[in-house]
Amino acid sequence: MSTPGTKNSPEQSASDLGRRVKRARLAHDLTLETASRLCGVSRSALSKIENGLMSPTFDVLQKIVRGLQIDLAELFGAAPAPNASGRRALTRRDEGQRHAYRGYQMELLATELAHKAMLPFRIRISAHTLDAFDDWGRHEGEEFLYVISGSVCLYSELYAPTHLNAGDSIYFDSRTGHAAISTSEVDAEVLWMATGGVPAPSSARDAVDAD
């Protein structure tokens, strides 16, 4: 894990994340085949992620954490505290957990809290065309996007492209295919929040035994 203020290379981050995914899978004594079925991620993709050969999208990360019954922050090297009343989390500038995927440079915030109702990210959108993405992003839950700087265009399966400038925000259903690009000369910066989605079974092993 990097020290505050330092940044791992994308290759190192993918390798670290892959090792944590594999560790979580083995902790449940799951084969790649079984974990693939639980997570809804192809066996080949899961193998590539575990070996640091693929940087997963946020959609895939959500599938993995639900399927393996872990907290998203654990995949970024954090040790989330258990639920408690009156909890809070302070994240200093540039001290969140980082993850890069194609057009998004993501920084996960409030990582010390486990089982959050929402997942806050600070994201630099480096994609300037839809060519940066293989497919729409879609997953369970709802999302909120607030533009901090630059300008953004949010594309959607159901709506016309929505142009957003600094200070604008939008709330939408995550199940609707979507992708955001920067329309300013420089990369746009946004605050992006997503709900955690549908709870998984009580444990990964219980889900296997139920089949």
N, C-alpha and C positions, 0 to 999 in steps of 0.2 A: 504494500500500500504506500502510495506517495505521501510525503509530508505536506502540510498545508502550504499552498502557494506554489507547489511544483506540479508539473503536468507530465503524465506518462504519454509516450507515443501511442498512436492508435493501435499499433501492433501489440505493444505491451499490455494495453488495456484489454484488448480482445483475448489475449492469452490468459491474463489474470481472471477475467470473467469466465472463460471456458473452464479453468480449473475449479472454480467455485460451483459451476453447474454440475460438473462431474462429481465433485465431492458430495453435493446435495443428493444426486441420483444414487450414489453408492451408499449413502447414509440410510436410504430407504431400501437398500438391497434390490435395486431395480436393474434389469438389463436395459440396454439401449432400446430394444424393441418395445418393451413394456412402457418405458418412460416416454417413448415416442407416441404411443397410443394414449397415454394419460394426458400428455401435454397438447396433443393435436399438432405436433411438429414432426415432419418427416424424419425417419431414422438417419438419412444421410445428412440432413441439415443439422440435426442435433449432434451428430458425430463431429461435423465441421466446427460447430460452436465450441464443443468441449476441447477440441484441439487448437483453438485459436485461429482457425482458418476462415471463420465467418463472423462478422459483426452483426448481431441480430437487431432487427427493428424493434421498436417499442411494442408493437403488436405481439411479436414472438416472445419478447421478455415477459409480457403479461401471461401468455400461455404457459411458459415455463414455471413461473412462480405459483400459478394456480395449480398446475399439474403436480409439482413437487412439494407443494405446501410449505413454501418458504416466503420470506419477506423480500420485496424487491431490493431493499437496501443491502441485504446480505450478499447479493450478487456483485455489489460494488465494494465489498470489503468492510462494510460498517457492521457494528454489532448493536442492533436496535434494542432499546430498553422495552420491557414489557409494558402492557397497558396499565395506566394508573390515572387517577383523577387529577385534574389540575396540571396536566403535563404540558410542556412547551419545548420548543426546539429553536435554537439560535444558529444560523449559518452565516458566518462572516463572508465577505466578498471573496469570490474565487476559491472557497473552501468546500464546495459541494463535491459530490462524487461524479466523475465525468464518464461520458460514453459517447462515441462518435458513430454515426451511421450515415453514409452518403451525404445528403444535403443538410443534415442536422448535427450540430455540435452541442450535445446535451449536458447539462449540469443538474444532477438530482439534488434537491434541497431537503432539509429536515430529515436526514438519513438516520439520526439516532432514535427516531420514534418508529416503533413497529406497528403494523396493522393500521396504517392511517386510512381515513375515509377518502382522502384525496392525495394525489401524488403531484407535488409541485416541481416544475422544472424551469430553469432559465436556459433558453435555447438560442444559439446563434444560427440563423438560417443561411447557409452558404449556397443552397440550391437557387438558381435563377431561372430554371426552366423545369418543366415536368419530366424531362428526359433523365433527370437525376434519380427518378424512382421507378422501380419495376412494376409497382401496382399501387392501388389505393391503400392507405392505412385504414384499418377497421378493427374494432375490438369492443368488448362489453363496456358499458359505462357512459359517462358524459364528460365533456371537456370545456374548458374556458381558456381563451387565448387573448392576451393583452399585449399590444405592441409597445415596446419601450422605446425603440429607435428604428429609423428606417421606415420602409413601407412593405406591406405583405399582400399577397393575393392568396386567398384560401379557395381551393378548388374542391368541389363536392359532386357526388353522384347525383344528388337531387336538386341542387340549386345552381344558379348562375354563379360564375366566379365573383367572389366578394373581395373588394379592395379595401385595405385597412391602412391607415396612417398612424403615426405615433400618437398614443392616447386613445385610439379606438380599441374596442374589444368585441368578442363574439363568443357565444355559448352554443354548443351543438351536441347532437347525439353521436357518440363515438362509433356506433354501429353503421352509420352512413359512411361510405368510402370517402376519404378526404386526403388532401395533401396541401402543404403550404410552401410557397416560394417567396424569395425576396424580390421585390420589384424596384428597389432602390439600387443605386450604383454600388453602394457598400452593402455588406451583409446586414440583414435586419436582426434585431435582438428582441426576443419576446419572453413574456412570462406565460408558461403553458401549464395548465393544471388538468389532471385527469382523475376521475374517480377510480377506485380500486377494482371495480367490476364485480361479477358474481362470485360469491364465496365458493371455494373448492370443497370436496368431501373432507371428512374429519381427518383423514390422513391418506397419503398416497397408497400405502399398503392396503388400507381398507377398500379403496377403490378397485385395486387389483383383485382382492379376495371376493369382492361382490360380483365379479364377472362370472 
